[in-house]
Amino acid sequence: MKIKEIQEEIVEEFAMFEDWMQRYEYMIDLGKSLPLIAAEYKTDDNIIKGCQSKVWVHADLEADKLVFTADSDAIITKGIIAILIRAFSNQKPLDIIEADTQFIDEIGLKEHLSATRANGLVSMIKQIKLYAVAYQTQLS
Amino acid sequence: MAMFEVTKIREDFPILKREVNGKPLVYLDNAATSQTPQQVIDVIVDYYSNYNANIHRGVHALSQEATDKYEQARQKIQKHFNAKNAYEIIYTSGTTHSINIVANGFSSFIKKGDEILVSAMEHHSNIVPWQMLCERTGATLKVIPMNLEGELLMGEYDALLSKSTKLVFCNHISNALGTINPIAEIIEKAHAVGAAVLIDGAQAAPHLVADMQALDVDFYTVSAHKICGPTGVGILYGKEEWLTKLPPYQGGGEMIAEVSFEKTTYAGLPHKFEAGTPNICGGIAFGAALDYMNQIGFKAIADYEHQLLEYATEELLKIEGLKIYGTAQQKTSVISFNIQGVHPYDIGTILDKLGIAVRTGHHCAQPIMDFYKIPGTVRASFSFYNTKEEVDILVTGVKRATAMLV
């Protein structure tokens, strides 16, 4: 599936819930199924700055697609990163670079996060895009 | 007030009527900022509606009125903390500003080889200025350690004190743990070796009345926003002899006696430390907040908050896997806790969705978190306008969050 289609799917899923407690329950479930980062990449260098809980993200190039793995010490944060990984993992670097992140606003996620977590979300997206830029440079 | 009528008191606080995320607000972040009663809000509105003017300068009526009210508030603050003179009360923007005035001023007295002691449970605002002072002067910063309960090891304090000790800094009450520190003993022992003492009273002022003369403390700092007053205003209390010796912190209007391009002579106390147009309305409202608190009575407030603390501690400890950090014998109504295997941010996030405001994180006291080897805690801090029912809502909320998160 294309990034745009996955994003639409996520927006639809979130719209089905009646309140934010249910959405959080769903995010916690997503967090539990997050593709975990290998221990060797769980280093201080891979910690995303701007998050108050610790977040590690790693990207591997498999064929021409980027595969993301991640982890966090907070479960809701894991849920947030799981949503991002679902949208951006297994995609070509160029598509990731060009993808917009409007769906985050459509879910209403940002406004329901504390300011520190919302900053963290922005940092996570930035990190994912940076990986894409780095690998794109390598590919071209 | 014969009996503590919390329902009646709550009516004074308009914010307590609001809803958050569709639920009635349960405000348990009082150690960060207390809420403001209508009586104080009215004073703020009255100031801007009727006599907003710059103080100490104008000859006109409004300026005179504003000056009178601002100086009357200073006297109220002086009386409340039993300072010897009103000019020993310096208006500041809050505790952090107050501490920086002293830390900056001491640069002129401190030299290489001198030692500065801070307690292990300080807020960053009471660590960083002293580190900066040490960097500037070559003095050494030493730490008074604490035990697992969150109590200072007074034997270690005795051992650290020496003729090289020039300054001792300690909070009266820890913001992260709620510990009430034995400041009278700390001050007395520091004075015995000739060291000056600054006590950060930010967390103590809402719960008890510190007597400057009885304590014989050299410096004491308070923020109005933790004691039912507005944000952006506070005080530095300093003994006259110290304030006279300390150089001014900022240059500007109000702090001068005479200015020429060759030389400026500084104004006397308190104006020497009050450069520029101050938070006039804030100072006046600070006085009104003290009036409000005193009308309820600090003894009644402390007794009631202690009941809340005991009840909340008992109920929270019934939750499996819950651990409280800071179990000092002497503590105020602050409970820092974690649930085993759950990140404090996660609990705080779910509690927020339930309308419950708590603080999560390191509470600007990272050394304490390092001491306990944890990333942070959830902190519920209770004020005299909180109720047992709100404690129950918190406990139910924590249980619900735990069920979701574990």
Interface residues (C-beta under 8 A of the other chain):
Chain A: D19 W20 M21 Y24 E25 I28 Q52 S53 K54 D73 A74 I75 I76 T77 L113 S114 R117
Chain B: N21 G22 V342 H343 Y345 D346 G348 T349 I350 D352 K353 L354 G361 P375 M404 L405
